[in-house]
Amino acid sequence: MKPLEKLHIEQARLKTEIQMREKALTEKLKFLENNLGKMAINSFLPFNSSQFDKASGIFTTINTAILKLIPGEGNKQKYSSVLKTVEMAAAGLVYKYISRIIK
C-alpha cells in the first residue's frame, strides 16, 4: 500500500471519528440546554429529582401556555430557557413551602 493511500484511509477514519465526537458533543449541549434550570436549582436547593418532578407538573403546563402566547418562533426559543429556570425555581420554592405546611 502506498503512503498516499494510507494517508487517505487515515483521513477518512479521522473524519468519521470527528463526526461521532461532534454528534456526542451536540447531544451533551442539548441536554445542558434542556436541563439548565433544573441543574441550577439543584445546585442551591436541597431537593431530589422526584420532589422536583412532583412540584414542577403544574409549572410545565403553565410554561406551555405562556409559550403559546409569545409571538414568533425565535422569541419562543429565546425565552424557553428563561421560563424553564423560573419554573424550576418556583417549583422548588412551592415544594419547600408545601413540605413545611405538611410537616
Secondary structure, 3 states (H helix, E strand, C coil): CCHHHHHHHHHHHHHHHHHHHHHHHHHHHHHHHHHHHHHHHHHHCCCCHHHHHHHHHHHHHHHHHHHHHCCCHHHHHHHHHHHHHHHHHHHHHHHHHHHHHHC
